[in-house]
Amino acid sequence: MTGQTMVNEYCAGDSLERKFILGTTNSIAYTFNAWIALVTYNTNYAPRFLVGNSVTAGLIICAAMALTAAVFLQRRDVRK
């Protein structure tokens, strides 16, 4: 399940909340995509791209933690 699909399902009852969350997450993602690759995957680091691969791994870990927190908070809200 992608992040957008999950947001659409969990926020189905509140269109304003869904719009806000999707807009915010997409804006942040596009902002990072615009410059992070230029800095971390510099051709000076070729062919290993140790910096780029490390940053990518770190961002994946951060995304997984954020998704875990979002699922936890959503389930907590449903129980209330």
mmJSON file of the N, C-alpha and C atoms, coordinates in Angstrom:
{"data_MODEL":{"atom_site":{
"group_PDB":["ATOM","ATOM","ATOM","ATOM","ATOM","ATOM","ATOM","ATOM","ATOM","ATOM","ATOM","ATOM","ATOM","ATOM","ATOM","ATOM","ATOM","ATOM","ATOM","ATOM","ATOM","ATOM","ATOM","ATOM","ATOM","ATOM","ATOM","ATOM","ATOM","ATOM","ATOM","ATOM","ATOM","ATOM","ATOM","ATOM","ATOM","ATOM","ATOM","ATOM","ATOM","ATOM","ATOM","ATOM","ATOM","ATOM","ATOM","ATOM","ATOM","ATOM","ATOM","ATOM","ATOM","ATOM","ATOM","ATOM","ATOM","ATOM","ATOM","ATOM","ATOM","ATOM","ATOM","ATOM","ATOM","ATOM","ATOM","ATOM","ATOM","ATOM","ATOM","ATOM","ATOM","ATOM","ATOM","ATOM","ATOM","ATOM","ATOM","ATOM","ATOM","ATOM","ATOM","ATOM","ATOM","ATOM","ATOM","ATOM","ATOM","ATOM","ATOM","ATOM","ATOM","ATOM","ATOM","ATOM","ATOM","ATOM","ATOM","ATOM","ATOM","ATOM","ATOM","ATOM","ATOM","ATOM","ATOM","ATOM","ATOM","ATOM","ATOM","ATOM","ATOM","ATOM","ATOM","ATOM","ATOM","ATOM","ATOM","ATOM","ATOM","ATOM","ATOM","ATOM","ATOM","ATOM","ATOM","ATOM","ATOM","ATOM","ATOM","ATOM","ATOM","ATOM","ATOM","ATOM","ATOM","ATOM","ATOM","ATOM","ATOM","ATOM","ATOM","ATOM","ATOM","ATOM","ATOM","ATOM","ATOM","ATOM","ATOM","ATOM","ATOM","ATOM","ATOM","ATOM","ATOM","ATOM","ATOM","ATOM","ATOM","ATOM","ATOM","ATOM","ATOM","ATOM","ATOM","ATOM","ATOM","ATOM","ATOM","ATOM","ATOM","ATOM","ATOM","ATOM","ATOM","ATOM","ATOM","ATOM","ATOM","ATOM","ATOM","ATOM","ATOM","ATOM","ATOM","ATOM","ATOM","ATOM","ATOM","ATOM","ATOM","ATOM","ATOM","ATOM","ATOM","ATOM","ATOM","ATOM","ATOM","ATOM","ATOM","ATOM","ATOM","ATOM","ATOM","ATOM","ATOM","ATOM","ATOM","ATOM","ATOM","ATOM","ATOM","ATOM","ATOM","ATOM","ATOM","ATOM","ATOM","ATOM","ATOM","ATOM","ATOM","ATOM","ATOM","ATOM","ATOM","ATOM","ATOM","ATOM","ATOM","ATOM","ATOM","ATOM","ATOM","ATOM","ATOM","ATOM"],
"id":[1,2,3,4,5,6,7,8,9,10,11,12,13,14,15,16,17,18,19,20,21,22,23,24,25,26,27,28,29,30,31,32,33,34,35,36,37,38,39,40,41,42,43,44,45,46,47,48,49,50,51,52,53,54,55,56,57,58,59,60,61,62,63,64,65,66,67,68,69,70,71,72,73,74,75,76,77,78,79,80,81,82,83,84,85,86,87,88,89,90,91,92,93,94,95,96,97,98,99,100,101,102,103,104,105,106,107,108,109,110,111,112,113,114,115,116,117,118,119,120,121,122,123,124,125,126,127,128,129,130,131,132,133,134,135,136,137,138,139,140,141,142,143,144,145,146,147,148,149,150,151,152,153,154,155,156,157,158,159,160,161,162,163,164,165,166,167,168,169,170,171,172,173,174,175,176,177,178,179,180,181,182,183,184,185,186,187,188,189,190,191,192,193,194,195,196,197,198,199,200,201,202,203,204,205,206,207,208,209,210,211,212,213,214,215,216,217,218,219,220,221,222,223,224,225,226,227,228,229,230,231,232,233,234,235,236,237,238,239,240],
"type_symbol":["N","C","C","N","C","C","N","C","C","N","C","C","N","C","C","N","C","C","N","C","C","N","C","C","N","C","C","N","C","C","N","C","C","N","C","C","N","C","C","N","C","C","N","C","C","N","C","C","N","C","C","N","C","C","N","C","C","N","C","C","N","C","C","N","C","C","N","C","C","N","C","C","N","C","C","N","C","C","N","C","C","N","C","C","N","C","C","N","C","C","N","C","C","N","C","C","N","C","C","N","C","C","N","C","C","N","C","C","N","C","C","N","C","C","N","C","C","N","C","C","N","C","C","N","C","C","N","C","C","N","C","C","N","C","C","N","C","C","N","C","C","N","C","C","N","C","C","N","C","C","N","C","C","N","C","C","N","C","C","N","C","C","N","C","C","N","C","C","N","C","C","N","C","C","N","C","C","N","C","C","N","C","C","N","C","C","N","C","C","N","C","C","N","C","C","N","C","C","N","C","C","N","C","C","N","C","C","N","C","C","N","C","C","N","C","C","N","C","C","N","C","C","N","C","C","N","C","C","N","C","C","N","C","C","N","C","C","N","C","C"],
"label_atom_id":["N","CA","C","N","CA","C","N","CA","C","N","CA","C","N","CA","C","N","CA","C","N","CA","C","N","CA","C","N","CA","C","N","CA","C","N","CA","C","N","CA","C","N","CA","C","N","CA","C","N","CA","C","N","CA","C","N","CA","C","N","CA","C","N","CA","C","N","CA","C","N","CA","C","N","CA","C","N","CA","C","N","CA","C","N","CA","C","N","CA","C","N","CA","C","N","CA","C","N","CA","C","N","CA","C","N","CA","C","N","CA","C","N","CA","C","N","CA","C","N","CA","C","N","CA","C","N","CA","C","N","CA","C","N","CA","C","N","CA","C","N","CA","C","N","CA","C","N","CA","C","N","CA","C","N","CA","C","N","CA","C","N","CA","C","N","CA","C","N","CA","C","N","CA","C","N","CA","C","N","CA","C","N","CA","C","N","CA","C","N","CA","C","N","CA","C","N","CA","C","N","CA","C","N","CA","C","N","CA","C","N","CA","C","N","CA","C","N","CA","C","N","CA","C","N","CA","C","N","CA","C","N","CA","C","N","CA","C","N","CA","C","N","CA","C","N","CA","C","N","CA","C","N","CA","C","N","CA","C","N","CA","C","N","CA","C","N","CA","C","N","CA","C","N","CA","C","N","CA","C"],
"label_alt_id":[null,null,null,null,null,null,null,null,null,null,null,null,null,null,null,null,null,null,null,null,null,null,null,null,null,null,null,null,null,null,null,null,null,null,null,null,null,null,null,null,null,null,null,null,null,null,null,null,null,null,null,null,null,null,null,null,null,null,null,null,null,null,null,null,null,null,null,null,null,null,null,null,null,null,null,null,null,null,null,null,null,null,null,null,null,null,null,null,null,null,null,null,null,null,null,null,null,null,null,null,null,null,null,null,null,null,null,null,null,null,null,null,null,null,null,null,null,null,null,null,null,null,null,null,null,null,null,null,null,null,null,null,null,null,null,null,null,null,null,null,null,null,null,null,null,null,null,null,null,null,null,null,null,null,null,null,null,null,null,null,null,null,null,null,null,null,null,null,null,null,null,null,null,null,null,null,null,null,null,null,null,null,null,null,null,null,null,null,null,null,null,null,null,null,null,null,null,null,null,null,null,null,null,null,null,null,null,null,null,null,null,null,null,null,null,null,null,null,null,null,null,null,null,null,null,null,null,null,null,null,null,null,null,null,null,null,null,null,null,null],
"label_comp_id":["MET","MET","MET","THR","THR","THR","GLY","GLY","GLY","GLN","GLN","GLN","THR","THR","THR","MET","MET","MET","VAL","VAL","VAL","ASN","ASN","ASN","GLU","GLU","GLU","TYR","TYR","TYR","CYS","CYS","CYS","ALA","ALA","ALA","GLY","GLY","GLY","ASP","ASP","ASP","SER","SER","SER","LEU","LEU","LEU","GLU","GLU","GLU","ARG","ARG","ARG","LYS","LYS","LYS","PHE","PHE","PHE","ILE","ILE","ILE","LEU","LEU","LEU","GLY","GLY","GLY","THR","THR","THR","THR","THR","THR","ASN","ASN","ASN","SER","SER","SER","ILE","ILE","ILE","ALA","ALA","ALA","TYR","TYR","TYR","THR","THR","THR","PHE","PHE","PHE","ASN","ASN","ASN","ALA","ALA","ALA","TRP","TRP","TRP","ILE","ILE","ILE","ALA","ALA","ALA","LEU","LEU","LEU","VAL","VAL","VAL","THR","THR","THR","TYR","TYR","TYR","ASN","ASN","ASN","THR","THR","THR","ASN","ASN","ASN","TYR","TYR","TYR","ALA","ALA","ALA","PRO","PRO","PRO","ARG","ARG","ARG","PHE","PHE","PHE","LEU","LEU","LEU","VAL","VAL","VAL","GLY","GLY","GLY","ASN","ASN","ASN","SER","SER","SER","VAL","VAL","VAL","THR","THR","THR","ALA","ALA","ALA","GLY","GLY","GLY","LEU","LEU","LEU","ILE","ILE","ILE","ILE","ILE","ILE","CYS","CYS","CYS","ALA","ALA","ALA","ALA","ALA","ALA","MET","MET","MET","ALA","ALA","ALA","LEU","LEU","LEU","THR","THR","THR","ALA","ALA","ALA","ALA","ALA","ALA","VAL","VAL","VAL","PHE","PHE","PHE","LEU","LEU","LEU","GLN","GLN","GLN","ARG","ARG","ARG","ARG","ARG","ARG","ASP","ASP","ASP","VAL","VAL","VAL","ARG","ARG","ARG","LYS","LYS","LYS"],
"label_asym_id":["A","A","A","A","A","A","A","A","A","A","A","A","A","A","A","A","A","A","A","A","A","A","A","A","A","A","A","A","A","A","A","A","A","A","A","A","A","A","A","A","A","A","A","A","A","A","A","A","A","A","A","A","A","A","A","A","A","A","A","A","A","A","A","A","A","A","A","A","A","A","A","A","A","A","A","A","A","A","A","A","A","A","A","A","A","A","A","A","A","A","A","A","A","A","A","A","A","A","A","A","A","A","A","A","A","A","A","A","A","A","A","A","A","A","A","A","A","A","A","A","A","A","A","A","A","A","A","A","A","A","A","A","A","A","A","A","A","A","A","A","A","A","A","A","A","A","A","A","A","A","A","A","A","A","A","A","A","A","A","A","A","A","A","A","A","A","A","A","A","A","A","A","A","A","A","A","A","A","A","A","A","A","A","A","A","A","A","A","A","A","A","A","A","A","A","A","A","A","A","A","A","A","A","A","A","A","A","A","A","A","A","A","A","A","A","A","A","A","A","A","A","A","A","A","A","A","A","A","A","A","A","A","A","A","A","A","A","A","A","A"],
"label_entity_id":["1","1","1","1","1","1","1","1","1","1","1","1","1","1","1","1","1","1","1","1","1","1","1","1","1","1","1","1","1","1","1","1","1","1","1","1","1","1","1","1","1","1","1","1","1","1","1","1","1","1","1","1","1","1","1","1","1","1","1","1","1","1","1","1","1","1","1","1","1","1","1","1","1","1","1","1","1","1","1","1","1","1","1","1","1","1","1","1","1","1","1","1","1","1","1","1","1","1","1","1","1","1","1","1","1","1","1","1","1","1","1","1","1","1","1","1","1","1","1","1","1","1","1","1","1","1","1","1","1","1","1","1","1","1","1","1","1","1","1","1","1","1","1","1","1","1","1","1","1","1","1","1","1","1","1","1","1","1","1","1","1","1","1","1","1","1","1","1","1","1","1","1","1","1","1","1","1","1","1","1","1","1","1","1","1","1","1","1","1","1","1","1","1","1","1","1","1","1","1","1","1","1","1","1","1","1","1","1","1","1","1","1","1","1","1","1","1","1","1","1","1","1","1","1","1","1","1","1","1","1","1","1","1","1","1","1","1","1","1","1"],
"label_seq_id":[1,1,1,2,2,2,3,3,3,4,4,4,5,5,5,6,6,6,7,7,7,8,8,8,9,9,9,10,10,10,11,11,11,12,12,12,13,13,13,14,14,14,15,15,15,16,16,16,17,17,17,18,18,18,19,19,19,20,20,20,21,21,21,22,22,22,23,23,23,24,24,24,25,25,25,26,26,26,27,27,27,28,28,28,29,29,29,30,30,30,31,31,31,32,32,32,33,33,33,34,34,34,35,35,35,36,36,36,37,37,37,38,38,38,39,39,39,40,40,40,41,41,41,42,42,42,43,43,43,44,44,44,45,45,45,46,46,46,47,47,47,48,48,48,49,49,49,50,50,50,51,51,51,52,52,52,53,53,53,54,54,54,55,55,55,56,56,56,57,57,57,58,58,58,59,59,59,60,60,60,61,61,61,62,62,62,63,63,63,64,64,64,65,65,65,66,66,66,67,67,67,68,68,68,69,69,69,70,70,70,71,71,71,72,72,72,73,73,73,74,74,74,75,75,75,76,76,76,77,77,77,78,78,78,79,79,79,80,80,80],
"pdbx_PDB_ins_code":[null,null,null,null,null,null,null,null,null,null,null,null,null,null,null,null,null,null,null,null,null,null,null,null,null,null,null,null,null,null,null,null,null,null,null,null,null,null,null,null,null,null,null,null,null,null,null,null,null,null,null,null,null,null,null,null,null,null,null,null,null,null,null,null,null,null,null,null,null,null,null,null,null,null,null,null,null,null,null,null,null,null,null,null,null,null,null,null,null,null,null,null,null,null,null,null,null,null,null,null,null,null,null,null,null,null,null,null,null,null,null,null,null,null,null,null,null,null,null,null,null,null,null,null,null,null,null,null,null,null,null,null,null,null,null,null,null,null,null,null,null,null,null,null,null,null,null,null,null,null,null,null,null,null,null,null,null,null,null,null,null,null,null,null,null,null,null,null,null,null,null,null,null,null,null,null,null,null,null,null,null,null,null,null,null,null,null,null,null,null,null,null,null,null,null,null,null,null,null,null,null,null,null,null,null,null,null,null,null,null,null,null,null,null,null,null,null,null,null,null,null,null,null,null,null,null,null,null,null,null,null,null,null,null,null,null,null,null,null,null],
"Cartn_x":[0.846,0.0,0.898,0.652,1.461,0.998,1.82,1.482,0.217,0.063,-1.121,-2.384,-2.3,-3.457,-3.839,-2.849,-3.118,-3.776,-3.273,-3.861,-5.3,-5.555,-6.911,-7.869,-7.407,-8.269,-8.519,-7.473,-7.619,-8.335,-8.223,-8.84,-10.091,-10.71,-11.859,-13.011,-13.154,-14.266,-14.044,-12.818,-12.508,-11.674,-12.349,-11.648,-10.623,-10.887,-9.925,-8.637,-8.768,-7.586,-6.807,-7.51,-6.856,-6.102,-6.728,-6.074,-4.83,-4.937,-3.811,-2.639,-2.917,-1.845,-1.199,-1.997,-1.437,-0.64,-1.161,-0.446,0.879,0.863,2.081,3.132,2.728,3.703,4.24,3.391,3.869,4.818,4.516,5.395,6.762,6.786,8.06,8.846,8.167,8.843,9.432,8.662,9.158,10.3,10.241,11.315,12.62,12.57,13.78,14.27,13.356,13.752,14.439,14.151,14.712,16.207,16.68,18.081,18.914,18.314,19.102,19.945,19.399,20.168,21.344,21.171,22.266,23.44,23.144,24.204,24.839,24.022,24.552,25.058,24.524,24.981,25.85,26.724,27.67,28.579,28.877,29.707,31.127,31.55,32.869,32.938,31.773,31.73,31.586,31.476,31.265,32.472,32.352,31.126,30.462,31.014,30.474,29.312,29.31,28.248,27.944,29.008,28.84,27.958,28.159,27.357,25.891,25.644,24.269,23.551,24.222,23.598,23.345,24.247,24.057,22.88,22.796,21.683,20.364,20.348,19.13,18.707,19.638,19.313,18.771,19.382,18.895,17.49,17.219,15.882,14.837,15.218,14.3,13.97,14.97,14.747,13.827,14.068,13.205,11.769,11.604,10.263,9.559,10.287,9.695,9.27,10.083,9.727,8.51,8.446,7.298,6.029,6.123,4.965,4.502,5.446,5.097,4.393,4.89,4.253,2.855,2.7,1.392,0.377,0.784,-0.118,-0.489,0.488,0.222,-0.774,-0.536,-1.425,-2.828,-2.909,-4.217,-4.981,-4.323,-4.999,-5.417,-4.614,-4.974,-6.222,-6.306,-7.482,-8.731,-8.599,-9.752,-10.283,-9.367,-9.799,-10.564,-10.308,-10.973,-12.368],
"Cartn_y":[-1.165,0.0,1.237,2.133,3.339,4.32,5.32,6.323,7.091,7.45,8.198,7.362,6.092,5.216,5.097,4.959,4.845,6.107,7.266,8.531,8.644,8.282,8.356,7.442,6.264,5.35,5.818,6.248,6.626,7.963,8.838,10.164,10.283,9.163,9.168,10.019,10.1,10.853,12.348,12.805,14.23,14.689,15.301,15.682,16.794,17.692,18.761,18.19,17.254,16.61,15.868,15.135,14.386,15.315,16.411,17.372,17.969,18.316,18.92,17.94,16.707,15.721,15.387,15.14,14.818,15.989,17.193,18.364,18.577,18.423,18.614,17.555,16.285,15.233,15.316,15.634,15.775,16.959,18.068,19.241,18.941,18.258,17.905,16.948,15.96,14.993,15.674,16.556,17.237,18.184,18.821,19.719,18.952,17.804,17.009,16.436,15.981,15.403,16.418,17.691,18.716,18.923,18.767,19.095,17.978,17.038,16.038,15.181,14.833,14.01,14.779,16.064,16.871,16.948,16.992,17.115,15.764,14.745,13.471,12.544,12.657,11.807,12.603,13.4,14.185,13.237,13.603,12.724,12.568,13.432,13.266,11.993,11.5,10.303,9.015,9.126,7.941,7.027,5.771,5.005,4.483,4.76,4.158,4.931,6.238,7.088,6.721,6.605,6.231,7.234,8.521,9.547,9.423,9.31,9.208,7.978,6.859,5.625,5.681,6.3,6.433,7.346,8.466,9.392,8.722,8.006,7.309,6.28,5.525,4.541,5.226,6.335,7.082,7.619,8.134,8.653,7.537,6.375,5.233,4.822,4.823,4.49,5.524,6.803,7.868,7.729,7.395,7.214,6.029,4.951,3.783,4.112,4.888,5.293,6.208,7.131,8.031,7.258,6.292,5.468,4.651,4.079,3.319,4.202,5.403,6.34,6.727,6.95,7.327,6.211,4.979,3.844,3.691,3.824,3.729,4.8,6.041,7.132,6.966,6.488,6.284,5.194,4.106,3.017,3.469,4.302,4.838,5.698,6.503,7.353,6.525,5.435,4.578,3.928,3.542,2.912,3.865,5.163,6.143,6.358],
"Cartn_z":[0.0,0.0,0.0,-0.929,-0.987,0.078,0.328,1.329,0.986,-0.29,-0.685,-0.544,-0.88,-0.733,0.729,1.588,3.011,3.553,3.15,3.601,3.114,1.862,1.326,2.082,2.47,3.205,4.63,5.319,6.722,6.901,5.924,6.023,5.15,4.853,3.943,4.473,5.766,6.344,6.434,6.244,6.4,5.205,4.237,3.005,3.241,4.179,4.462,5.042,5.972,6.556,5.471,4.611,3.535,2.599,2.212,1.318,1.965,3.235,3.941,4.037,4.443,4.61,3.276,2.245,0.932,0.358,0.501,0.001,0.712,2.025,2.807,2.467,2.447,2.18,0.754,-0.205,-1.586,-1.72,-1.069,-1.128,-0.544,0.583,1.21,0.311,-0.248,-1.115,-2.343,-2.981,-4.181,-3.847,-2.687,-2.268,-2.106,-1.457,-1.282,-2.602,-3.436,-4.721,-5.621,-5.442,-6.316,-6.085,-4.861,-4.604,-3.988,-3.315,-2.594,-3.537,-4.686,-5.634,-6.219,-6.44,-6.984,-6.025,-4.743,-3.739,-3.42,-3.239,-2.747,-3.845,-5.043,-6.144,-7.116,-6.558,-7.341,-8.132,-9.364,-10.207,-9.674,-8.779,-8.166,-7.325,-6.873,-6.036,-6.851,-8.154,-9.004,-8.912,-9.074,-9.336,-8.077,-6.89,-5.661,-5.07,-5.139,-4.584,-3.124,-2.319,-0.915,-0.173,-0.417,0.251,-0.164,-1.456,-1.952,-1.438,-1.46,-0.971,0.53,1.275,2.725,3.037,2.333,2.543,2.17,1.067,0.651,1.695,2.21,3.246,4.5,4.881,6.041,5.841,4.652,4.366,4.336,3.856,3.863,5.294,6.154,7.566,8.211,7.933,8.476,7.975,6.716,6.156,6.815,7.039,7.696,9.124,9.829,11.191,11.191,10.234,10.146,9.806,8.913,8.563,9.758,10.499,11.698,12.717,12.921,13.856,13.373,12.071,11.529,11.712,11.455,11.629,13.099,13.986,15.426,15.867,15.452,15.862,15.268,14.045,13.419,14.156,14.478,15.203,16.591,17.218,18.544,18.435,17.371,17.178,16.912,16.192,15.894,17.169,18.059,19.326,20.227,20.108,20.988,20.588],
"occupancy":[1.0,1.0,1.0,1.0,1.0,1.0,1.0,1.0,1.0,1.0,1.0,1.0,1.0,1.0,1.0,1.0,1.0,1.0,1.0,1.0,1.0,1.0,1.0,1.0,1.0,1.0,1.0,1.0,1.0,1.0,1.0,1.0,1.0,1.0,1.0,1.0,1.0,1.0,1.0,1.0,1.0,1.0,1.0,1.0,1.0,1.0,1.0,1.0,1.0,1.0,1.0,1.0,1.0,1.0,1.0,1.0,1.0,1.0,1.0,1.0,1.0,1.0,1.0,1.0,1.0,1.0,1.0,1.0,1.0,1.0,1.0,1.0,1.0,1.0,1.0,1.0,1.0,1.0,1.0,1.0,1.0,1.0,1.0,1.0,1.0,1.0,1.0,1.0,1.0,1.0,1.0,1.0,1.0,1.0,1.0,1.0,1.0,1.0,1.0,1.0,1.0,1.0,1.0,1.0,1.0,1.0,1.0,1.0,1.0,1.0,1.0,1.0,1.0,1.0,1.0,1.0,1.0,1.0,1.0,1.0,1.0,1.0,1.0,1.0,1.0,1.0,1.0,1.0,1.0,1.0,1.0,1.0,1.0,1.0,1.0,1.0,1.0,1.0,1.0,1.0,1.0,1.0,1.0,1.0,1.0,1.0,1.0,1.0,1.0,1.0,1.0,1.0,1.0,1.0,1.0,1.0,1.0,1.0,1.0,1.0,1.0,1.0,1.0,1.0,1.0,1.0,1.0,1.0,1.0,1.0,1.0,1.0,1.0,1.0,1.0,1.0,1.0,1.0,1.0,1.0,1.0,1.0,1.0,1.0,1.0,1.0,1.0,1.0,1.0,1.0,1.0,1.0,1.0,1.0,1.0,1.0,1.0,1.0,1.0,1.0,1.0,1.0,1.0,1.0,1.0,1.0,1.0,1.0,1.0,1.0,1.0,1.0,1.0,1.0,1.0,1.0,1.0,1.0,1.0,1.0,1.0,1.0,1.0,1.0,1.0,1.0,1.0,1.0,1.0,1.0,1.0,1.0,1.0,1.0,1.0,1.0,1.0,1.0,1.0,1.0],
"B_iso_or_equiv":[0.0,0.0,0.0,0.0,0.0,0.0,0.0,0.0,0.0,0.0,0.0,0.0,0.0,0.0,0.0,0.0,0.0,0.0,0.0,0.0,0.0,0.0,0.0,0.0,0.0,0.0,0.0,0.0,0.0,0.0,0.0,0.0,0.0,0.0,0.0,0.0,0.0,0.0,0.0,0.0,0.0,0.0,0.0,0.0,0.0,0.0,0.0,0.0,0.0,0.0,0.0,0.0,0.0,0.0,0.0,0.0,0.0,0.0,0.0,0.0,0.0,0.0,0.0,0.0,0.0,0.0,0.0,0.0,0.0,0.0,0.0,0.0,0.0,0.0,0.0,0.0,0.0,0.0,0.0,0.0,0.0,0.0,0.0,0.0,0.0,0.0,0.0,0.0,0.0,0.0,0.0,0.0,0.0,0.0,0.0,0.0,0.0,0.0,0.0,0.0,0.0,0.0,0.0,0.0,0.0,0.0,0.0,0.0,0.0,0.0,0.0,0.0,0.0,0.0,0.0,0.0,0.0,0.0,0.0,0.0,0.0,0.0,0.0,0.0,0.0,0.0,0.0,0.0,0.0,0.0,0.0,0.0,0.0,0.0,0.0,0.0,0.0,0.0,0.0,0.0,0.0,0.0,0.0,0.0,0.0,0.0,0.0,0.0,0.0,0.0,0.0,0.0,0.0,0.0,0.0,0.0,0.0,0.0,0.0,0.0,0.0,0.0,0.0,0.0,0.0,0.0,0.0,0.0,0.0,0.0,0.0,0.0,0.0,0.0,0.0,0.0,0.0,0.0,0.0,0.0,0.0,0.0,0.0,0.0,0.0,0.0,0.0,0.0,0.0,0.0,0.0,0.0,0.0,0.0,0.0,0.0,0.0,0.0,0.0,0.0,0.0,0.0,0.0,0.0,0.0,0.0,0.0,0.0,0.0,0.0,0.0,0.0,0.0,0.0,0.0,0.0,0.0,0.0,0.0,0.0,0.0,0.0,0.0,0.0,0.0,0.0,0.0,0.0,0.0,0.0,0.0,0.0,0.0,0.0,0.0,0.0,0.0,0.0,0.0,0.0],
"pdbx_formal_charge":[null,null,null,null,null,null,null,null,null,null,null,null,null,null,null,null,null,null,null,null,null,null,null,null,null,null,null,null,null,null,null,null,null,null,null,null,null,null,null,null,null,null,null,null,null,null,null,null,null,null,null,null,null,null,null,null,null,null,null,null,null,null,null,null,null,null,null,null,null,null,null,null,null,null,null,null,null,null,null,null,null,null,null,null,null,null,null,null,null,null,null,null,null,null,null,null,null,null,null,null,null,null,null,null,null,null,null,null,null,null,null,null,null,null,null,null,null,null,null,null,null,null,null,null,null,null,null,null,null,null,null,null,null,null,null,null,null,null,null,null,null,null,null,null,null,null,null,null,null,null,null,null,null,null,null,null,null,null,null,null,null,null,null,null,null,null,null,null,null,null,null,null,null,null,null,null,null,null,null,null,null,null,null,null,null,null,null,null,null,null,null,null,null,null,null,null,null,null,null,null,null,null,null,null,null,null,null,null,null,null,null,null,null,null,null,null,null,null,null,null,null,null,null,null,null,null,null,null,null,null,null,null,null,null,null,null,null,null,null,null],
"auth_seq_id":[1,1,1,2,2,2,3,3,3,4,4,4,5,5,5,6,6,6,7,7,7,8,8,8,9,9,9,10,10,10,11,11,11,12,12,12,13,13,13,14,14,14,15,15,15,16,16,16,17,17,17,18,18,18,19,19,19,20,20,20,21,21,21,22,22,22,23,23,23,24,24,24,25,25,25,26,26,26,27,27,27,28,28,28,29,29,29,30,30,30,31,31,31,32,32,32,33,33,33,34,34,34,35,35,35,36,36,36,37,37,37,38,38,38,39,39,39,40,40,40,41,41,41,42,42,42,43,43,43,44,44,44,45,45,45,46,46,46,47,47,47,48,48,48,49,49,49,50,50,50,51,51,51,52,52,52,53,53,53,54,54,54,55,55,55,56,56,56,57,57,57,58,58,58,59,59,59,60,60,60,61,61,61,62,62,62,63,63,63,64,64,64,65,65,65,66,66,66,67,67,67,68,68,68,69,69,69,70,70,70,71,71,71,72,72,72,73,73,73,74,74,74,75,75,75,76,76,76,77,77,77,78,78,78,79,79,79,80,80,80],
"auth_comp_id":["MET","MET","MET","THR","THR","THR","GLY","GLY","GLY","GLN","GLN","GLN","THR","THR","THR","MET","MET","MET","VAL","VAL","VAL","ASN","ASN","ASN","GLU","GLU","GLU","TYR","TYR","TYR","CYS","CYS","CYS","ALA","ALA","ALA","GLY","GLY","GLY","ASP","ASP","ASP","SER","SER","SER","LEU","LEU","LEU","GLU","GLU","GLU","ARG","ARG","ARG","LYS","LYS","LYS","PHE","PHE","PHE","ILE","ILE","ILE","LEU","LEU","LEU","GLY","GLY","GLY","THR","THR","THR","THR","THR","THR","ASN","ASN","ASN","SER","SER","SER","ILE","ILE","ILE","ALA","ALA","ALA","TYR","TYR","TYR","THR","THR","THR","PHE","PHE","PHE","ASN","ASN","ASN","ALA","ALA","ALA","TRP","TRP","TRP","ILE","ILE","ILE","ALA","ALA","ALA","LEU","LEU","LEU","VAL","VAL","VAL","THR","THR","THR","TYR","TYR","TYR","ASN","ASN","ASN","THR","THR","THR","ASN","ASN","ASN","TYR","TYR","TYR","ALA","ALA","ALA","PRO","PRO","PRO","ARG","ARG","ARG","PHE","PHE","PHE","LEU","LEU","LEU","VAL","VAL","VAL","GLY","GLY","GLY","ASN","ASN","ASN","SER","SER","SER","VAL","VAL","VAL","THR","THR","THR","ALA","ALA","ALA","GLY","GLY","GLY","LEU","LEU","LEU","ILE","ILE","ILE","ILE","ILE","ILE","CYS","CYS","CYS","ALA","ALA","ALA","ALA","ALA","ALA","MET","MET","MET","ALA","ALA","ALA","LEU","LEU","LEU","THR","THR","THR","ALA","ALA","ALA","ALA","ALA","ALA","VAL","VAL","VAL","PHE","PHE","PHE","LEU","LEU","LEU","GLN","GLN","GLN","ARG","ARG","ARG","ARG","ARG","ARG","ASP","ASP","ASP","VAL","VAL","VAL","ARG","ARG","ARG","LYS","LYS","LYS"],
"auth_asym_id":["A","A","A","A","A","A","A","A","A","A","A","A","A","A","A","A","A","A","A","A","A","A","A","A","A","A","A","A","A","A","A","A","A","A","A","A","A","A","A","A","A","A","A","A","A","A","A","A","A","A","A","A","A","A","A","A","A","A","A","A","A","A","A","A","A","A","A","A","A","A","A","A","A","A","A","A","A","A","A","A","A","A","A","A","A","A","A","A","A","A","A","A","A","A","A","A","A","A","A","A","A","A","A","A","A","A","A","A","A","A","A","A","A","A","A","A","A","A","A","A","A","A","A","A","A","A","A","A","A","A","A","A","A","A","A","A","A","A","A","A","A","A","A","A","A","A","A","A","A","A","A","A","A","A","A","A","A","A","A","A","A","A","A","A","A","A","A","A","A","A","A","A","A","A","A","A","A","A","A","A","A","A","A","A","A","A","A","A","A","A","A","A","A","A","A","A","A","A","A","A","A","A","A","A","A","A","A","A","A","A","A","A","A","A","A","A","A","A","A","A","A","A","A","A","A","A","A","A","A","A","A","A","A","A","A","A","A","A","A","A"],
"auth_atom_id":["N","CA","C","N","CA","C","N","CA","C","N","CA","C","N","CA","C","N","CA","C","N","CA","C","N","CA","C","N","CA","C","N","CA","C","N","CA","C","N","CA","C","N","CA","C","N","CA","C","N","CA","C","N","CA","C","N","CA","C","N","CA","C","N","CA","C","N","CA","C","N","CA","C","N","CA","C","N","CA","C","N","CA","C","N","CA","C","N","CA","C","N","CA","C","N","CA","C","N","CA","C","N","CA","C","N","CA","C","N","CA","C","N","CA","C","N","CA","C","N","CA","C","N","CA","C","N","CA","C","N","CA","C","N","CA","C","N","CA","C","N","CA","C","N","CA","C","N","CA","C","N","CA","C","N","CA","C","N","CA","C","N","CA","C","N","CA","C","N","CA","C","N","CA","C","N","CA","C","N","CA","C","N","CA","C","N","CA","C","N","CA","C","N","CA","C","N","CA","C","N","CA","C","N","CA","C","N","CA","C","N","CA","C","N","CA","C","N","CA","C","N","CA","C","N","CA","C","N","CA","C","N","CA","C","N","CA","C","N","CA","C","N","CA","C","N","CA","C","N","CA","C","N","CA","C","N","CA","C","N","CA","C","N","CA","C","N","CA","C","N","CA","C","N","CA","C","N","CA","C"],
"pdbx_PDB_model_num":[1,1,1,1,1,1,1,1,1,1,1,1,1,1,1,1,1,1,1,1,1,1,1,1,1,1,1,1,1,1,1,1,1,1,1,1,1,1,1,1,1,1,1,1,1,1,1,1,1,1,1,1,1,1,1,1,1,1,1,1,1,1,1,1,1,1,1,1,1,1,1,1,1,1,1,1,1,1,1,1,1,1,1,1,1,1,1,1,1,1,1,1,1,1,1,1,1,1,1,1,1,1,1,1,1,1,1,1,1,1,1,1,1,1,1,1,1,1,1,1,1,1,1,1,1,1,1,1,1,1,1,1,1,1,1,1,1,1,1,1,1,1,1,1,1,1,1,1,1,1,1,1,1,1,1,1,1,1,1,1,1,1,1,1,1,1,1,1,1,1,1,1,1,1,1,1,1,1,1,1,1,1,1,1,1,1,1,1,1,1,1,1,1,1,1,1,1,1,1,1,1,1,1,1,1,1,1,1,1,1,1,1,1,1,1,1,1,1,1,1,1,1,1,1,1,1,1,1,1,1,1,1,1,1,1,1,1,1,1,1]
}}}
